[in-house]
Amino acid sequence: MKTQRPITSDSEHVVLKFRPRTSAQLPGKREEPPRPARPVSVANDLSRYEKPREEPDDFRQRMLANIAAFAFTVALTAIGIWLAVSIADLRKTQDCVLMGRRDCAKISVMPRG
């Protein structure tokens, strides 16, 4: 582990002058003539990185995998929402009981007809 040493002299402190980058040219430098623009090269095609496939894509299997992943995501989201609502309801009931109230439980009564 590196230990810190105390500063012994003021000669170790250096203040650098801040020069913003927005200036067109640096101070003390002459303006150089503009260079001729290089021709813009066309971007390389990515086909050289493609590998030939032995079998064509099975779009049906890919679609089924996407549907299964979407169904799993929806189920996981639904379970998360149900869990959050259940925890909030239990917390509300527990707060009611800890306050000493007796009418905390919800009782559903079917109307007689």
Secondary structure, 3 states (H helix, E strand, C coil): CCCCCCCCCHHHCCCCCCCCCCCCCCCCCCCCCCCCCCCCCCCCCHHHHCCCCCCCCCHHHHHHHHHHHHHHHHHHHHHHHHHHHHHHHHHHHHHHHHCCCCCCCCCCCCCCC
